[in-house]
C-alpha cells in the first residue's frame, strides 16, 4: 500500500460517505471515523449513514494511517469539529499533501461563537473559512474546496450531479478532477477558493429561510423574493471577506442555491420548515443527527454585517426569528416594508 | 573593518562574518563576470524560446518588445545609452526586412533576440570591486561623521548622547544575530521597504554594519543617473532594474540574472515594492517577479543535489523607518495625483543630479532625523519561520522538510503554476512581516494623532475635503493632541506586546510631553512648510496637510483610528 494511490475521506457522515463512494469508483479509499465502534460496524455491515459502502472502501479510525497512505485527503466533517480533526491530523501532514474539504461552515479565530448576540460585531479578520483553517492549523498549502449542488441523498442514489473544486493550485484542481470524475459526476475548477467556499456556506442561511417560507405556505413568489434579495446580501458580505462575485453565478453559487432552497431533503431547509411549524431551535438541533451548518452561519453573518455596517435585513430578520423569538408575522411585515432602492446593486 | 586611524564613529558593532573579502560570494562571482554574463544570456534565450515554441510566438514577442521600446525611447532618461533610438530602429528595420525573406526567418529572429538580450544583460549586470568597497566603507562613515559633527554645533535636541556618530543616528534593530548566523551557510535575500532614494545607500550601509558581506542589489535605474552614486553602485554589486521596461524579454533577462546569482550563492537584496511607497503606507502589494527568482533558485538548489544536501535560501524582511523623508512632498503629490489611475503612471527620473542627492543626504543627517533599520525574523522561501539553525518550522514549532513543497506524489517536480502560488504566499508573508517590523517613531505617532483629529473635527472621512481645510481650522490645542497621543501610545504598546508593530523607545517611554515636544521639533524638520508647528499661543498648527497625511500614513492599517 506504500505507493500511496489510496485516497482518504475524513468524516463518515452522509456527505462524507457519498463522496467516499464516488471516489471508490476510481481508487481505493480509506474512510475515517473517530469512533472505533462505528468503524467496526461499517466494516461488518458495509453501511455508513444509510448508504451501502463500495467494496474499494476501507473504514479506519487511524488518522495517522490516512496521512501516511494518502497524498489526497477529503476532510468532510461539520465545521464545529473541523479544527479538532485538522489538529489531530496535523502532526502527520506534510507540504506535499493535498486537502480538499467539503465542509459548508465558518469558524472564528477567537472563541465565543455560542456567546454571539444580535448586536455582536465580528470583524472579517476574525472569520475563517475551512481552507483558511487548514492553512492555519497545519503545514498543508495545497488546499481545495468542494462545493456545488451536491445533496448527499441524491449522490448516494447515483443520480447525475456536478461539483466545483476550487483551489489556488492547478494541481489540486487536476487531482480533484481525476479522482472524482465519473459517468454520473462532473467536476469543474475554480481559482476563487474563498468565493466558492463562501457561496456554499452562506447559501445555508437562505435554505433555512426557504424552509420557513414553505412551512408557512407563503408561496413561490415569496421564496424567490427571499432568495434573490438574500443572495444580494450574501454577496455584499462575501466581498468583505475577499470573494470574487463571479463565483456566486456559478455551480457553487446559483447551482447550489437552487438545489438546497427547493429541496426538503436539505437539513437546513428542514430546520426552517420546523421553525415555521412552531418548534424551538434548541429542540430541533437536539433531534437532528447531523449538524445544520446554517444555524451557526447566520450568527456569524449577522455579526459580520454589524461590524462592517452592511445592510442585511433578511439575514437580520432570520436571526431574530431563530434566536430572538421574533413573531413570524412581524418578521414578514418587516421584510415587506417598502424600500425605494434599485434592484441589482451588487455588481 | 575600518582602519585604525579613523575615529570611533566608524567602528563596526558587529564583526564581519567572513573577514576576508576575497571569500565573499559577491567577490568570487564578480571575478567570473564575463562567464556569468554569457551564462545569463544563454539561459534567457533558452527560457524565452521555451515559452514561445512556435515561429509566430517568437515573432510576436519580438514585435511587442520593439513596440514598447520604441515608445520608451521617445522619453529618454539621462541613464539611457545614447544609441537607444538607433538600436531599436535598427531592430525594427531588420524585422521588417525579414517579412519579405521568409527563408531562414526563424534563425534570423533568434539572432535578433540574442542581440537584444545581450544588450539588456550588459545593462543589468553590475560589478564588485574590492578597492572601491574598501574605500566606500571607510569613506561613507567618515563623510557621514563629518556631516554629523558639522551639525553638532547646531541647537538640535540631542537624545542619543553628545557624541554623534553614524551608528547612533541610524538604529539597527531586530533579528541581527539570526541573519548573521544564517548568512554563514545559507543564502540571504534581503527585502526592504522602500521610502526614499537614499534607501539604497542606507540599507547598503546597514548590511555592512551588521557584518554581512556586500550583496548583489537591485537598484532603480534613475539612481544611476547620479554620477557620484553610479560610480560606487557600479562597483559595489548593484544591478540595474529599469521599471520602464515591461517587455517579456527584458523581464526574463532580469529574472534569469537574479536567479543565477542567488543559485550561485550570492546574497541578494531588492526592493519588493518595486518603487518608493508614494503614500508612505507600509507596502502591502509586492512585485512578484524578483521574489519568484528566490523561489526558483531554491528549487534549483534542491534539484541540483537531487534533494540530498542543499543550500537554503532565507528571506529577511527589512523595514526602513524614517522620521523625515526628504522627498516626501514630491511623493505624496504623486500619490494623490495618481490615486485611481496608477496604470497610466509614468515614473520619472527625478532626483537626478549629484548635487540634489548630496543635498538630500546632507539634510538627512544634519536634520538629526530618526532613522531605524529593523531586520525581521528570517523565513524560508515559503514564508515559514526558521530557527537558529535555519530549520523551517510550522505553526506548532515542528520542523518542515521544504523539499516536500516541490514534490508531487513523492517525486521532485517542476510546476510553474504551483511556484507562482508559492511566490504569492511568500509575498503575503513578507507583507505581514513588514507590518510587524514597522517602527512607530514619535514623528509618525504625532502626525497620525493630529491628522485623525483634523478629520474628526471636520466630520468627514473624505480625504480631499480634509486636505483642503482652511488654514484657520488647522489648529489643535495641546491638550486635545496630548489626549489623542496618549490613546495611540497605549494602543501601540498593546500591539507591540502582540508583536504586531515595533515601537520607538521614546514612544514606549510614555512621557507624553517629551514625546510631543520631540516629535513636533523633528517632524519634517527640513520641509519648507512644517507639517506641525507650535504657535506662540501654545497651540499646534499644521502648515501642510499633505505632508501631515504622508507621515500619518505610516501608521495606517493598525486600527489605531478607533482610539483617537
Interface residues (C-beta under 8 A of the other chain):
Chain A: X4 X71 X90 X91 X94 X95 X96 X136 X137 X138 X139 X141 X142 X168 X169 X170 X171
Chain B: X382 X394 X395 X396 X398 X400 X401 X402 X404 X405 X407 X408 X409 X410 X415 X417 X418 X421 X422 X424 X425
